[in-house]
Amino acid sequence: MPYGMCLVNFAQNYLPPGSKLIELEKPYKRPALIMADLDGDGIEEIIAVYKWQGETYVIVLKNHWGNWYVLGNIKGKGYNVSYLNAARITPKNINSLIIGWQFGSIWSELDILQWTPHGFKHIIPQNIYYSKIQVEDMPGIHGKDGVYEIALWVHDTGEAYKVQVYRWKDGSLVPYPEVYPYYFKKVAAYYEEKVKQMPKATFYWYYLADAQLKAGMFYEALKSVNMAMSLGYDYPSKEDLAKLKEEILVKLKTRSSNLYPAAIKTVEGTKWGYIDNGGTVNK
């Protein structure tokens, strides 16, 4: 990259006449432009998303011994882009390009592009829509491993979302429960604020209970689902609430079989609780 030259202006030189770089709105307003190594040679490419003649495109510029050229120019979707990032998603030791093509104020379609000897390839099916996205190397049982997971929040009602965490496995994105205890604590914290704001909203209590269940917070999940069941059944249904409660009770039963009485010393004296095989104390 030539010194003293604005990266945005530099990328603009490689775009078709009349085109314009798209601006990302979140988490702050900025050009849809990043630098990342997409082909594994240790040299970062310039990636930019632009609009031309009413269509969206992503261009990848490569530096070869000081000379820049277009490595890829791929037609996109939607009217805008809501997300642009590069991270190691697959077991291959190269970054994938992750794009959210925007179709509405709260809806985007996920697209993942992977460099191959034959050019860039779309590696996931079409029509995977989401409202919010987080891409992170999430710690599992053995900590982080350098491969990134994708959390998708899909709008349901109000400010409630169905949340799922995915990981690349056997050629596709699949749910990845190993990182649930880590990520769904964040989801639970989100819904804890929502039930404070709207304590009589059944659906917020329902989603709080679901997040607590996935985070391994089984006692808290039981309290939350019981609260949801006490408020009424406009949404979700009685059947959905009953099914969630049964899942929580099954987890509690399994956990209880591995709990042992334990004396817990506090400033107020000795109290009795339970300790599991991993040393976690439950009062």
N, C-alpha and C positions, 0 to 999 in steps of 0.2 A: 504494500500500500504506500503510495507516494507520501512523503512527509509534508505536513502543512495543508493537505487537501481534505476538505470535509468529506466524511464517508458517505453522507447522503448525496452530495453533489457528484461524488465519484460514481456511485451506483447508478445515478440518474443518466450518466453518459452512455450506459449500456441498454437503456430502455427505449422502446419504440417512440418516435416523435408523437407528442400529444398525450403520452402516458403520465401518470402521477402516482407517486408512492402513497400507499394507504397508511393511515395512522391508527395505531392501537389505542384504545381508550382506557384499558385497565392493565395493571394497577395504577398507571398514570399515562397521560397522553404523550405519545412518542411515535416516530416513524416505525413501520413494520419492517425492521431491518436488524439482523443479528450477524455475528461471526461465529463459525463453528467448523470443526473438521468433520466433514461428512463422508470422506472416502478413505479415512484411516492412514493418510500419509504424513500426519503430524503438522500439516499446514492448514490453517483455517481458511474456509471459503466465506464469501460474503453472500448472505441470503436476504432477499428483499421481496416483498409482496407489493404488487402495483395493480392499478386499474387502467385498462386500455380499451377504448371503444365499448364501454359498458360491461366489460368482462374482467374477471380477476385472474391474475397470474402470479406465480412465484418463480423468481430467477435466481440461479446459483452461479456465482462468479468464482473462477479458480485462478490462483496465482501459480504460474510455472516459470521458475527462474526469473522472476520479476515481470513476466508478461501475464496480463489478465485476459481471460477469455470466458465465454459462456459455457459452463459445464452442463447446465440444464435450464430449460424454460418451460414450465408446466402450467397448463390451464387449470384454474381453480374452479370454485363453485361459489354460490351465494353472491351477496352484494358487498361484502366486506370481510375482514378477517378479525376474529376476536382473540386469537391466541397464536403465538409463534415461538417455538422453542426447539432446541436440539438436545437430545439426551440418549444414553445407551439404553435402549429398550429390549433389544434382542440379545441372545448369547454372543453374537458376533461382536468383536471388540471395536465397533464403530458406532458413531452417533446416528440416530434416526432423526428425521425432520418431522416435528409434530405441529400440525396446523389445525386451527379451528375456523372453518369456513362459516361465516355468519349468515343466517337465513331470517332471523327475527331479533327482536330486542332481547329475548332470553333464550334463543335457540341457535346452536351451532352444530355443524357436522364435523366429526373427528376424521382427520386424514393423517396417515403416517407414511412418509416417503423414505425408502431405503436405497442407498446407492448400490448398484450391482455392476458387473462388467458390461452390461448392456444398457446402462443408464439408470435413471431413477425409476423405482417401482412402487406402486401403491400396495402396501402389505396387509391392509385390513379391509373388510367388506365395506360397501357403501351403506349409508343410512344409519350410522351410529350417531345419534343426536344427544346433546347434553346441554345443560344450562351453565354449569361451572366446572372448571377442571383444575386439578392440581397434579403436577408431575414431580415425583420425589423418589430418591433412593431411600425407601422406608425400612427401618430395622425390623427384622424378623426374630426368630428364636436365637439365631447366632449373630445378630447385628446386621449392619449394612453389608451388601455384597457387590456394590458397583453397578448393579442393574436396577433401572428405575421402574417404579410402578406408576400407574395412572389411576387417579381417583376421579370419577365422573359423578356430578350432582345433577340429577334430572328433576326438573320442577314438577311438583305435584299440585299443591294448593296453597294459597297464601304465600308464606315464605318457607314452606316445607319442601324438602327435596328427598327423593330416593337416592341413596348413595351406595356406590359399589366401587371396590378397588380391584383393578385388573393388573395382570402381569402376562408377559409374552411366554407362551408355552406351547410346544408342538405345533408351531405355525399359526397361532391365533392368540388373541387376548382372552384370558379366562379369569374368573374371580380368584382372588388369592388370599384365603383366610389367614395365612401365616402372619400377615402384617395387620390384621384386624385389631388386635389389642393395642397397637400403637396408634393407628389412624382413627379408629372410631372413638377414642378418647376425645379427639378434636371435634368429631361430629357431636358427641354427647355434650361437650361444652357449648357448642352452638345452640343445641336445643334446650339446654338448661337456661340460657338467656331468653329463649322464646317463651318458655312456660312461665318465666317471671313476668314477662310483658303481657302474656295472655294466658292466665292460669286456668281458664275454663275452656281452652281450645283442646278438644280431645285429640286431634290429629298431631299436635305438638308433643303431647304426652306419649302418644303411640310411637312416634319417631324417636323420642328420647329413650324409651324403653328398648326399642330395636337397636339403637346405637350402643346403649349400655350392655345389652346382651352380647353384641359382637366384640365389645371392648373387654369382656370378661367380668363386668360389674353386675353379677347376677342378682345380688340382694337389692341393689339400687334399681335394676330393671324390673324386678317384681313389684316394688313400690310404685314405680312409674306406670306400669301397665294396670295395676289396681286403681290408681288415680284416674287413668283414662276410662276404665270401665265404670267408674262411679259418676262420670260426668254426663253420659249419654252416648248415643250411637249414631249420630247423624253421619259421621265419617271419622274413621273407618267403621266397617260393619262389626256387629257382634261376633261374627264368625272369624274375622281377621284378628280381632282382639283376643278371642279365646285361643286361636291357633298360636299367637305370639306368647300368650301366658303359658301354654302347654310347653312350648320350646324352652322357656325360661325355667319352668319347674323341672324339666328333664335335666337341664344343666345343673340346677341346684342339687338335685338328687344324686347325680354323678359326683358332684363336688363333695357333697356331704359324706359320701362313702369313703372319701379320702381325707376327712378332717379328724383331728384328735384334740381332746381337751388340753388347754394350756393356761397356766397362771400368768397373768399380765400385771406387772407392777406399774402403778400410776401414782401421781402425787396424792391421790385420794385413798391410796391403799391398794391391796391386791384384788384384781378382778379376774373373772374367768372368761375365756374365749376359746377360739379354735385355731389350730395351725395345720396347714396342709403339708404335703410331701415336699413342696418347694420352700417351705419356711415362711410362707405368707400368713400373717395373723389376721383372723376375722373376729371382731368383737361381737 
